[in-house]
Amino acid sequence: MRKLALLTVLAIAAPAHADVGLGVFLGEPTGLDLKIGLSPRSGIDMVFGWDTYRDNRDHYGHLTYLLTPLVGHGTSVIVPVRLGIGVAVFDDGDFNNGTNVAARVPVEIGLRFRSVPLEIYGEFALKLTFIRSHGDPYADLDGGIGLRFYF
């Protein structure tokens, strides 16, 4: 019985997929990007930075669960297509003028190089703001390009 309990604890505690990427995302939003692989086909993506300077907004962060339903395999690159669901928190109006919360649904296409631990990716996301400090909820599109270095 003790051996079974020990094996169960070790199986749960074993790392699933040690795939961690750190980089930058440029566009709307702009910030530091951290992607943590949960399995070969799923992960958590976090971006912390700025929403946009177009409307004098700053302080942005999102947490997104990414699923990779399609992967293309080339001789020098892997091309993952990722779909996600997550939440974003950002300021509204002039700096520190209120907090918004939005659901986000991104689509991401990457080029992950086989010879170096590097990925270049593009993303666009539907952002549905459901808690807004000023005005009614609204829908918006975000997007940009990113670069991740994997450990």
N, C-alpha and C positions, 0 to 999 in steps of 0.2 A: 504494500500500500504506500509506504514512504517513497519507494522508487518511482511509482506511478505519479505521485504528487511532484517529485523533483523533476521528472521528465516533462510534465505539463508546464511547470514554471519555466523551465529552460526553453521549451518550444515557444512559449508566449514572449519571453524576454529576448529571443534571438532577433537580430536586426533583419527586417524584411528585405530591404533593397537600399543599400547605402549610396544613393544617387543624389548628390546635393549640388545645386548650381547657384552661383552668385554672379550678379551682373547689374546692368542698367537697362531701363526701359525709357525710350525717348518718344514723346508724343503727348497724348492726353490720356493718362497722366504721364508725368516724368518723375523718375525716382530710382531708388535701389531695388533690385529684384532678387528674391530668394525663392528657389524652387527646391522642394524636398520630395524625392521619390518615395512613394509608399509601396509600390510594386512596379514591375516593368511597364505596366500600362496605366498607372494612376499616380497622382502626386498632389501636393499642396503648393500653391504659388502665392507669394506675398510681395506686394510693392508698397513702399513707403516713400513719400516725397511730396510733390505738388500736383494739384488737380490741373490747373491751367492759370496762366497769367492774363488770358484774354479778358476775363471778367474780374480780375483782381482776386482770384481765389487761390488759396494755398492749403497746406496741411491735408494730405490725402493718404489713405491707406486702404488696401483691399486684401482680403483673404479669399482664395478661390480654390475649389476642388477641381482638378483637371483629370479627364479621362481621355485615353488615347485609343480611339476605335480603329484607326488606320495608320499603318507605318509602311512607307516606301523604302526599299533597300537598294541603294546604288553602290557602285564600287568604292566611292570615296565619301559618300554621305548617307545618312539615314534621314528620312523625311517624315517626321511624326505630324499627324493631324490631330489636334486636341480640341475637345469640347469641355466647357466648364460651367460651374454654377458657384456663385459666391456673393459676398457682401462688401460694399465699399462705404467708407466714412470720410467725409470731406467738409471743408468750410464753405460758407456761402457769402458772396459779396466781399467787401473790404476785409482785410486780414482779421481773423478771429471774430467774425461777425455772426456766427451761428453755425450749427452743425447739421449736416444732412446725412441720411442713411439711405443707401440704394442697394437693390439687388442687381447683380451683373451676370450676364451670360456671354462669355467670350468664345470665339473661334480662333484657334492659333495654328499656324503652319510654321514648322521649323526646318532648319538645315543643320543637322548635327554631324560634325565632321568625325570621321573614323580615326584619322591620324593625330588629331589634337583634341583635348577635352573641351571643345568649344561649340556653341550653338548660336546661330543667328535666327531670329524668328520674327514673324509679323503677327499682329493680333488686332482684331476689332471686336468690340463688345457692346451689346445692348445694355444700357444702364437705366433701370427703372427706379427713380427716386420716390420712395414712399414715405419718408419722414423728411420734411423740408422746413427749414427755419423761416423762410419768407415765401409765401405764395403756395400754389397748389402743387401736388406731385406732378412729375413730368418724366418723359422718356428722352434719352439722349444716346448718341453713339460715341464711344471712345475708341482710340486705336493708336497704333504706332509700331515701332520696331524695337527689338531688344537684342541684347548680347549677354550670354551666360557662359561662365567658365565653370566646368564641373570638377569636383574633387573626388 
